[in-house]
């Protein structure tokens, strides 16, 4: 009875389900699989999977055979429709089929998600266009506010200065949010165009501390750069590293109460450098650290200010682009420490070569 129910489930499943032997020959396929390639399901039995689904690479099956675990994959390919070559997208999952405890073949599931991917692309393109269009008036407003506050157009009384300062802060926060959106889009579309060079982390940290001097003073916080002179140079994109530091420091300032301390340190370890941004702020429960670096994640509760949830996600994008790792440790009411490990130039170039091969 259970076997019959299972067979009916496979038969009427809305996704393609294929059974393959170790030679990657199709031994069975459900009707949905046949519909995906526009032929009766039984007509593909006996064929090599590469002749039916050319975009499913043999290396995926090799990975399953080696690990014994299911492998998921998203693939973009081209299909001919009315004499026009169109991009299509597929989600593929490959798992091992075992017999007597040994892998005897594979179970492959396939689903075309072209329309879903196009909608996602349209959404991202819209967000990018909107962000770029918003940035111009925000930059203009920033310059006008700066002109008013520095007294170029005449002196301000205390009330006017306080009001304009609050407006400038709100405008600056909004400008940062828009910039985060733009940068995230660039990284996700592989259009970041990073230029790698040797950089002094000591100078990068000091520049960022100087940049946030006003914000930390306004909140009565102490920013402490703890990078020792003589630290080995890192290899990275200057603007991206500055953005990484700015987001981490800005995050620390947001979640630290007046009178608190934010420390920015760096030490060398082997052929890597470990950068840390530590605060003694409100802290948080970190049940799943990966969630913290995901898109649009926000802390819950009244102690967390309104944020876009993109700052830390962008940090991970930047760190990944530099072949590094980012992690977090935190406890409620005890503060938070973000740690970024960046490989040295020689190791980074080896990692880049491996990524190109993959």
Secondary structure, 3 states (H helix, E strand, C coil): CHHHHHHHHHHCCCCEEEEEECCCEEEEECHHHHHHCCCCHHHHCCCEHHHHCCCCCHHHHHHHHHHCCCEEEEEEEEEEECCEEEEEEEEEEEEEEEECCEEEEEEEEEEECHHHHHHHHHHHHHHHHHHHHHHHHHHHHHHHHHHHHCCCCCCCCHHHHHHHHHHHHHHHHHHHHHHHHHHHHHHHCCCCCCCEEEECHHHHHHHHHHHCHHHHHHCCCEEEEEECCCCCCEEEEHHHHHHHHHHHHHHHHHCCCCCCEEEEEEEEECCEEEEEEEECCCCCCCCCHHHHCCCCCCCCCCCCCCCCCCHHHHHHHHHHHCCCEEEEEEECCCEEEEEEEEECHHHHHHHHHHHHHC
